Structures are given as structure tokens and as C-alpha cells.
Amino acid sequence: MAQEKSMRAVVFKGVGNVQVEDRKVPTIRDPRDAIIKVTVAALCGSDLHWYRGHQETPTGFIPGHEFAGVIHELGSQVTGFNIGDSVVATFTTQCGECFYCKRKQTSRCSQSFLFGNGAGNTSIDGGQAEYVRVPFASSTLIVRPKEIPECMLVLMGDIFPTGYFAASRFLKNIPQDEAKSSTTVVVGCGPVGICAIAAASKWCDNIIAIDMVPERLEEARRLGAKPILHSDDPAAKVLASTEGRGADFVLEVVGNAAAMELCIQLVRPFGNISSVGVQTEELVFNGPTLYAKNVTIAWGRCPVRGIFEEALARLSEVHEKLAFLCQCRMNLEQAPEAYKLFNDRKVHKVLFSP
Amino acid sequence: MAQEKSMRAVVFKGVGNVQVEDRKVPTIRDPRDAIIKVTVAALCGSDLHWYRGHQETPTGFIPGHEFAGVIHELGSQVTGFNIGDSVVATFTTQCGECFYCKRKQTSRCSQSFLFGNGAGNTSIDGGQAEYVRVPFASSTLIVRPKEIPECMLVLMGDIFPTGYFAASRFLKNIPQDEAKSSTTVVVGCGPVGICAIAAASKWCDNIIAIDMVPERLEEARRLGAKPILHSDDPAAKVLASTEGRGADFVLEVVGNAAAMELCIQLVRPFGNISSVGVQTEELVFNGPTLYAKNVTIAWGRCPVRGIFEEALARLSEVHEKLAFLCQCRMNLEQAPEAYKLFNDRKVHKVLFSP
């Protein structure tokens, strides 16, 4: 047997505290596993849920659900890959065979694991480390697509497909001319909201962006959206720009009750709300309003694997405009500092290189 | 000028109290109006909202939003009809020209009036009378379709299209084989729920019906649905019959918070809930559940005119099975007794002949 090797890894130590420590290099536990040598791993907004203590999790796990690398070791049942292949992973695993996977609803695969989280019994160590174990590797890894620069590959693990999912859920199913002339409002312009704008502009000419942070709105504006500051009466402004009706489509990219309430205000009768924000609160709706608006609302986690190819096709068209999201690169050893900068919203996203 | 004529009409006098009184025959007020001589008008479940006092309305209005008759008088701008034509009306009016009407979202027409209700400023006198005034007649009346027996025509004014809308909203947009093998649960088997079952069976082989009343479930069973009594743990039974997943589609035909909560329990991850129940309460949802289920929910009033032709095509296939809904015919003068029988659930529906 080979001697146990050690690696460097970011570890969650408690609220507001990550450290870089020595850990054992993971090994194959199941013949469907692969071990990836990480080349790049990103820090994502949803990492702040446990970092800030909004989501309670045990300490001791390795974060990182957005990562890419090369195949270091393959379980005996993994097909379609060779040692040394450059790959990217989806932020949740999927078996590729169950009821949900067959329907491309991969985020609800009955054997799905979430990378880089300590909560529940379906969370596993993530990619902010030198190596990471990937279960169900045949259906969770994708050979590195050449369509986008390597440095932006991590966007395909979560946030770009998630933004694409928010936008595409309704827009891709209606006639092209109807989509083009419709009004889409994006509530929340963090990195996922920015990706949602970049995706929605594939179908829709009139995109309105709402956020509390002027700098984020400036980025939304550069992508072609019309910015409205959250404190500047967005409901009145959206009504005014839609002949008094409200928005045809509203994308919820925040994940709290206040944002959802705003979406209901903004949407027109027979309009659609697509929510990808991670909901942690109770949501209270006025029943007569929902009935009177004939509204449709879709919630939930993006099935990254299920829509990977179509999201990738869109990212290949817009990646230059999104390069600013991936400009902050730091060494894994700088993780404690990186988390602090990210938590203070001083950087969009951090890409770690081990 | 012609002498003012009088007619007999049902009038709402207060909670639990309707009377038949003399009223003036309505006259053309707008060139787009028509006056209909009523041949049949029905009593619908939603009439119980104001009859029972659940919905507060002023007294004095003439009820009846489901009616058919012959054209008695036409405004100068009404097109497509002649005096004496047999017609049926939709339960709300529509202008036929606005943003919503152009999109077949006629229930949110910006000039929509609701027949037979006293609430708000968009309610007008209904058809439980010898004559009724129909605004926007060109787009609110339809020449009597020959596909179904005249005695069942009133079903096309509201409840059959509403049941069809509940079922079709999601089912008609997915591949035929996927719809066929899916599981659709109908929550609430009053007359609209029965119509929803009759409509859903166009697409779907596995329909489950839930209600508190065994007699209603027996009718659902006769239409091919698998009945589950509300007190008999429907959530466990639906899981058991779907390999532990939950229903692909849930149709909400009740209109209260408890029914909506049950729908959330019954639906599978990535499933769809179609709600046509008139919502009068606050709806409280667990945000993490909505996210974890990737659920889509659509609410609201059926756009009867927008889907009239497709609903009619389905009713022409199933009308014999629904004839039992229209078997109780009474004279308009018997309205006080009819409302009491209906309120006590002793009849499905009452059809009045003036």
C-alpha cells in the first residue's frame, strides 16, 4: 500500500474563522469515485452562509463547491475519463441513472452530495484543497470545455449555470419575439445575479437590475441592464417602464423573504417569478394577491449537470464580459484573508490556486 | 321610448338570504353591450362565498355568473351576433383588445367585469334573472357550441374551463408519453375538481382524487381517479404509489391555506402545483422546503375566453360522464330553496330556468 500522503486544505473552524491545515490526501472509497488534483477552486457567495453562521454546520469540513483540476486517480467503475484529463465538477454530485437524472433534474438526484459543506449527511469535503474526492465521477465531472478560458472554468461549477437556470426556466419556453420584447427584472446583482443578466440577455432586450449596492448596479449596467437602486422605489419604476403592468419575468437571486415579497410586487398579472436564492426563512404570501395576479413561481437549486451544455454555450458567448468576476486570484495559504475580503464585499469572488 | 319593463330576478339580501324580486329589465348602456334573454343560469360553488358571508359584499345585486340564453338586444358596436342567436357567456367579461386579451390571458383583461357579485367596482349583475346585460359582448359571448347538449352549456361559462385550466396549465406543455405516465393529484372534488379530473384524463393515466366527502370521491372514482379520503393520510398514500417521490402534478381546487399546504406535501421535487381555488387567506410556506423541492406553483383565475375552444373540445369528449352535474333543474322562483339545498351540499349544482 502507498504511504498516506498529506495535503494542504482550507478548514472551517467556526463562525468567521477558516484555517489552512494539513489533511490526508483523499482516497477512492467507492469504485465510482475519482480523486482530482485541484488547479483552481473558488469562493462563492453561498460559502458565506456557514462562514457568517446563518447556516449552522459542524466545523472541520473542507469548503469549496466550485473547482477544476486534473484526474489523479480513478475508481474501477468510472467511465469516460483518463488519468491526467482536465475536468470541472458540478457543485452537487449526481448518479446519472435515477428518475431525476434521467429528466435532467440533477439537483434532486436521490444520491446527490453537496461539496464543501458540513451540514446534514449529504455534504462532503470540497475543493479548497490540493486534492478532492468526487463521488459518481462519471456523471459529476466534465472534461474541460475549450469554449471558455481555463481561469473562468469554475464559473461553470455553480454560478453561471445557476444564473442561466434562473433566466432560462421561463424565457426559453416562450416564442422568441415575445421573449425579446418582454421585461425581465433581476432582484439581486451579486455574481449569480450578474450571470443571470448575462444569460437573460440571450432572449430579452429589456432587463432591469435591482440591488442595494451602487457598484453592483454599475456592473449590471455595463451588461446592458437598466439599474434601479433598491431604496429608489423599484416597484413604481418598474410599473412606469411597463405601461403600468409590471414585469413579465422576475428573477429572485437573493434568498430571503423581503426579496420574494418585492418580486410579487414587481411581477405583472400572468407573470413568472424564477427564484434561485437559497431560501432559509418562512415566506408569507397574501393569498388574494397570488390569485389576482395569476402568478407562477418556481423555486430551487440549479440542476447544473442537466443544463450544463446549454449554459456553456451561453457562457462561451459572454465570457469576456464576465471576466471581471474571476480577476482576484490568491494562493490557498491566503484563505483566511480571502474569506475576510470576500465577507466585506471587497472582492467579487476569489480563485484559489493550491 | 319603450315603456320600462320589469322582470323577475334573484337578489342577495344578506348572509344566507336570497329573494326573487321584480327588477327593471336591463338596457344597453354602452354601444358594446348586449342584452340576453336568459334560458338557463346556474348556481356555482363560488356563490357560497358571499351567501355564507365569507366574502363581504353589499346586498342588492343579482347573482349568477354561469348563464346562457338568446340575444334580445344589441349595442351598435357589437359584431358577430344577431338578435335571436343562442349564446353562452364567460363568467368574466373581456374587451378582446388589450395586452392580456391578445395573449389569451383574458381573466386579467384590464376592463374585466365579474358577473353576479357585489364586491368592488368591477362586479355587475348576473344571469339569475330573466334578462342580463353583457358588456363587451363581442368578446364575452360565444354562439352556442353544438358539441354539447344545451342543458350542459352553463358548464362552459366557468367550471369546466376552470377545471380544464387547472389540469392543462402544465400537462399540455410536456411530451405526451411523459404526461401519460405521470401522477396527477386533484385536491378537492367539488364540481370544479370533477371537471379537472375529466380534463386531466386527456393527458394522464394516473389520477388520484382527495376529498373529505365520500360521495364526491365516488364520483371521482367513476371518472377513473383513485380516491383517497382526506382523513386517510393522503401524503403517505401518494408517496407509496409514486415509489416514494410524490406527485408530478397537483391541482389545488379548494382555495384555502390548509389545502395549499397539503399540495406542497404531496408534490415531488421538480413537481408542479396548479391552483385555481379562490385564495382568501394568508399563505405561509417553509422557504427551505420550496427550495429543496424545486417546486413550481401557478395560481389564479381561469381565462375562460382564452382557452374556450380547447376546453370545449375536451368537454365534447367527456360530457356524458359529467351530465350528473347538471341534473338538478329548478324554476327561478325556487331560488331561496335552491340556495339552501346547495349550501347543505344536497345537490351538485342547480340550473335555473326563468
Contacts between the chains, C-beta under 8 A, distances in Angstrom:
chain1	res1	chain2	res2	distance
A	99	B	243	7.6
A	99	B	245	6.6
A	100	B	269	6.8
A	100	B	270	6.8
A	103	B	270	7.2
A	105	B	269	7.0
A	105	B	270	4.3
A	105	B	294	7.0
A	107	B	294	6.6
A	108	B	269	3.9
A	108	B	270	5.8
A	108	B	293	8.0
A	108	B	294	5.9
A	173	B	173	7.5
A	243	B	99	7.6
A	245	B	99	6.6
A	257	B	287	7.1
A	260	B	287	8.0
A	269	B	100	6.8
A	269	B	105	7.0
A	269	B	108	3.9
A	270	B	100	6.8
A	270	B	103	7.2
A	270	B	105	4.3
A	270	B	108	5.8
A	270	B	300	7.6
A	275	B	290	7.9
A	275	B	291	7.9
A	277	B	291	8.0
A	278	B	291	6.0
A	279	B	287	3.1
A	279	B	288	5.8
A	279	B	290	5.8
A	279	B	291	4.3
A	280	B	287	6.1
A	280	B	288	6.2
A	281	B	287	4.9
A	282	B	284	6.2
A	282	B	285	7.2
A	282	B	286	6.4
A	282	B	287	6.2
A	283	B	284	7.4
A	283	B	285	4.6
A	283	B	286	7.8
A	283	B	287	4.9
A	283	B	290	7.0
A	284	B	282	6.2
A	284	B	283	7.4
A	284	B	284	5.2
A	284	B	285	7.8
A	285	B	282	7.1
A	285	B	283	4.6
A	285	B	284	7.8
A	285	B	285	7.1
A	286	B	282	6.4
A	286	B	283	7.8
A	287	B	257	7.1
A	287	B	260	8.0
A	287	B	279	3.1
A	287	B	280	6.1
A	287	B	281	4.9
A	287	B	282	6.2
A	287	B	283	4.9
A	288	B	279	5.7
A	288	B	280	6.2
A	290	B	275	7.9
A	290	B	279	5.8
A	290	B	283	7.0
A	290	B	299	4.2
A	290	B	300	7.3
A	291	B	255	8.0
A	291	B	275	7.9
A	291	B	277	8.0
A	291	B	278	6.0
A	291	B	279	4.2
A	291	B	299	5.4
A	291	B	300	5.5
A	291	B	301	6.6
A	292	B	300	7.5
A	292	B	301	7.8
A	293	B	299	7.4
A	293	B	300	6.8
A	294	B	105	7.0
A	294	B	107	6.6
A	294	B	108	5.9
A	294	B	298	7.6
A	294	B	299	6.5
A	294	B	300	3.0
A	294	B	301	6.4
A	294	B	303	8.0
A	295	B	298	7.5
A	295	B	299	5.9
A	295	B	300	6.9
A	296	B	296	6.6
A	296	B	297	7.1
A	296	B	298	4.0
A	296	B	299	7.6
A	297	B	296	7.1
A	297	B	297	5.6
A	297	B	298	8.0
A	298	B	294	7.6
A	298	B	295	7.4
A	298	B	296	4.0
A	298	B	297	8.0
A	299	B	290	4.2
A	299	B	291	5.4
A	299	B	293	7.4
A	299	B	294	6.5
A	299	B	295	5.9
A	299	B	296	7.6
A	300	B	269	8.0
A	300	B	270	7.6
A	300	B	290	7.3
A	300	B	291	5.4
A	300	B	292	7.4
A	300	B	293	6.7
A	300	B	294	3.0
A	300	B	295	6.9
A	301	B	291	6.6
A	301	B	292	7.8
A	301	B	294	6.4
A	303	B	294	8.0
